[in-house]
Amino acid sequence: MAAVNTPGTARTSRSAIRQFLKQDVDETWGSRGRIVNISSCASVTGFPGEAAYSATKASVDHMTRARALDHAKDSISINCVAPGVVATGMARGNPEDSSIHQTMVKATPWPRPRTVDDIAGAVLFLCLPQSRWITGQVLAVDGGMTIGISA
């Protein structure tokens, strides 16, 4: 996990930035390009047994902010989406500790089941012209999990 989450994000971002720097600023889109990294609500909220995962995702958050500062002058927007628990194969497929998934579900105040479309919608928004003035942000898409303890 540590060999993928942080270095994988770093390598793909570097490759995209190299390409974007060769391009002109598109006036409609207001940038040379957009990068949307994916971290996790676990980057800001601790969960039992998830120290290594949380640390790798927190590094993605900080990398997003640092690279956004480095490349704002180049008209490259770099943001991050931090999903909460979503019913994906990865979230359901931890046979070693399914209680992690259940703990996260219980910690989410929003009652509606969450879907991958919720996450995709946030990524799409950060790629639209309407978000051209947004950079260096980590957008929690977590049904309120990171704002406090659910009642």
C-alpha positions in Angstrom: 0.0 0.0 0.0 2.7 2.5 0.9 4.5 1.6 -2.3 1.4 2.6 -4.3 -0.6 5.3 -2.7 2.1 8.0 -2.3 4.7 7.2 -5.0 1.9 6.2 -7.5 0.2 9.6 -7.1 3.5 11.4 -7.2 4.6 9.7 -10.5 1.2 10.2 -12.3 1.1 13.8 -11.2 4.6 14.5 -12.4 3.8 12.9 -15.8 0.6 15.0 -16.2 2.4 18.2 -15.1 5.2 17.6 -17.7 2.5 17.3 -20.4 0.5 20.3 -19.2 3.6 22.5 -19.2 3.9 21.9 -23.0 0.3 23.1 -23.5 -1.1 26.6 -23.8 -3.6 27.9 -21.3 -7.1 27.2 -22.5 -9.1 30.4 -21.9 -12.4 28.6 -21.7 -11.1 26.2 -19.1 -8.8 28.7 -17.5 -5.9 26.4 -17.2 -3.3 24.2 -18.9 -4.8 21.2 -17.2 -6.4 19.8 -14.0 -5.2 17.1 -11.7 -7.6 15.5 -9.2 -5.8 13.2 -6.7 -7.8 10.7 -4.6 -7.0 10.4 -0.9 -9.5 9.3 1.8 -11.3 10.7 4.8 -8.9 8.5 6.7 -6.3 11.1 6.0 -7.9 13.5 8.5 -9.8 11.1 10.8 -8.2 8.2 12.6 -9.6 4.7 12.4 -8.4 1.7 14.5 -6.0 -0.5 12.6 -5.6 2.0 9.7 -2.4 3.9 10.7 -0.4 3.0 7.6 -3.3 3.6 5.2 -4.2 6.9 6.9 -0.5 8.1 6.7 -0.3 7.3 3.0 -3.5 9.2 2.2 -2.5 12.2 4.4 0.7 12.4 2.3 -1.5 12.6 -0.8 -3.4 15.5 0.7 -0.1 17.4 1.5 1.4 16.5 -1.9 -1.7 18.0 -3.5 -1.3 21.3 -1.6 2.4 21.6 -2.2 2.1 20.8 -5.9 -0.8 23.2 -6.2 1.5 26.0 -4.8 4.3 25.0 -7.1 2.2 25.0 -10.3 -0.5 27.7 -9.7 1.8 30.1 -11.6 1.7 27.6 -14.5 -2.1 27.7 -14.6 -2.3 24.0 -13.5 -5.0 23.3 -11.0 -4.3 20.5 -8.6 -7.0 19.3 -6.1 -7.9 16.2 -4.2 -11.1 14.3 -3.4 -11.2 12.5 -0.1 -14.0 9.9 -0.1 -15.6 8.5 2.9 -16.6 4.8 3.0 -18.1 3.7 -0.3 -19.3 0.3 -1.2 -16.5 -0.8 -3.5 -14.6 -4.1 -3.7 -11.8 -2.6 -1.7 -14.0 -1.4 1.1 -16.0 -4.7 1.3 -13.0 -6.9 0.7 -11.0 -6.6 3.9 -11.4 -10.2 5.2 -8.9 -9.5 8.0 -11.1 -6.8 9.6 -14.6 -6.2 8.3 -15.3 -4.2 11.5 -13.3 -1.3 10.0 -15.9 -0.9 7.3 -18.8 -1.1 9.8 -17.1 1.4 12.1 -16.8 3.9 9.2 -20.4 3.3 8.1 -21.7 4.0 11.6 -19.5 7.2 11.8 -21.2 8.7 8.7 -24.1 11.1 9.7 -25.7 11.2 6.3 -28.3 8.4 6.1 -28.4 7.8 2.3 -26.2 5.0 1.1 -23.1 6.4 -0.6 -22.2 5.4 -4.2 -19.2 5.8 -6.5 -21.3 8.3 -8.4 -21.0 10.7 -5.4 -17.2 10.6 -5.7 -17.2 10.8 -9.5 -19.4 13.9 -9.3 -16.9 15.7 -7.1 -14.1 14.8 -9.4 -16.1 16.0 -12.4 -16.9 19.3 -10.6 -13.2 20.0 -10.0 -12.6 19.5 -13.7 -15.3 22.0 -14.9 -14.7 25.6 -15.9 -16.8 26.7 -12.9 -14.0 25.4 -10.6 -11.1 27.2 -12.4 -10.3 29.3 -9.3 -10.1 26.3 -7.0 -6.6 24.8 -6.4 -4.8 23.1 -3.5 -8.1 21.9 -1.9 -8.9 18.6 -0.4 -12.7 18.1 -0.8 -14.2 15.6 1.7 -17.0 13.6 0.0 -17.9 11.6 3.1 -21.5 12.3 4.1 -20.2 14.4 7.0 -17.9 11.8 8.5 -15.0 14.2 9.1 -17.0 17.0 10.6 -17.6 15.3 13.9 -19.0 12.4 15.8 -22.4 11.1 14.5 -25.2 11.1 17.0 
